[in-house]
Amino acid sequence: MQAGVLALLLMLGSWGAVRAGELPWLTHSWFSLNTWWQGSSPVGTGVWLNDYQVVLDGVALPDVEGLSDVQYDPQRQQLWALIDRPAQLLRLSLQGEVLQRIELNGMGDAEALTLAGEHRLVVADERLQRLYSLDIDQLPASLDVADLPQLTLGLGRNGNKGFEGLGWDESQQRLWVAKERDPKQLFYVQGFPDMAAGNVAIEGDAERDRRLFVRDLSGLHVDSLSGNLLLLSDESQLLVEVDQAGRPQSSLSLRRGQAGLSQSIPQAEGVSMDTAGNLYVISEPNLLYVFARQGR
């Protein structure tokens, strides 16, 4: 079955029928066909995005514009979210109610965040490729990011195509970073936000980057059980599960009619998962989606 599908893709390519940007959609079809052929989900091997259906379909957050990322907080049973400009950190209920706003003074383009342990958020400034560490037990209504622990990476800066996703790997105590495109990159940082030892290491993998068939990277989450990465792509309208070598495992289309969506998600910018396996996706300007696993 797999060989036949791959042969069909190659044949379409030779006819010139596969235009730039359509391969991710055909790849999603291959994942879906595999799901049907196997007959059931490979329980315990990963997230298996093919099983998900939308349960909260594009709820608009009031008085919010410019959402750029989202993070589930298991200790507080809530969500953290970012607004890019002017930079703000939001505390949200799981249904999208805004509970608190924190101004991030001095941050130019807040694009990504992740929870690194119970008490610490890491936030990324996309253009500056700078990471900031925030103690969420001591959050005032307004804070100056210049006073926060920070790390500037500066890897191939090219304006508004910088850091779009962060994910914390608790088992390895390392921070995964997704660079949007030109080129797309996945790498991890060890030694931040905990810089007590004074050693920071950055590790990339060119072969892994070449496996990233999506057109861009707009969000990132690390599954705590399998270690797999959930990669969000706005331009490909896909959420893809890959292992840490970048090999695809499953996918979820963000297009209208797929996974129960009434409309295509317009500009997917961030993804997170809670302890029950529910997925939270945010989209500019102010939309929240929740997906739940079905059939297990």
Secondary structure, DSSP 8 states (H G I E B T S, - for coil): -HHHHHHHHHHHHHTT-S-TT-HHHHHHHHHHHHHHHH-S--TTSS--GGGEEEEEEEEE-TT---EEEEEEETTTTEEEEEETTTTEEEEE-TT--EEEEEEEET-S-EEEEEE-SSSEEEEEETTTTEEEEEETTS--SEEEGGGS-EEE---S--SSSSEEEEEEETTTTEEEEEE-SSS-EEEEEES-S--TT---EEEE-HHHHHT--SS---EEEE-TTT--EEEEETTTTEEEEE-TT--EEEEEE-STTSTT-SS--SSEEEEEE-TT--EEEEETTTEEEEEEE---
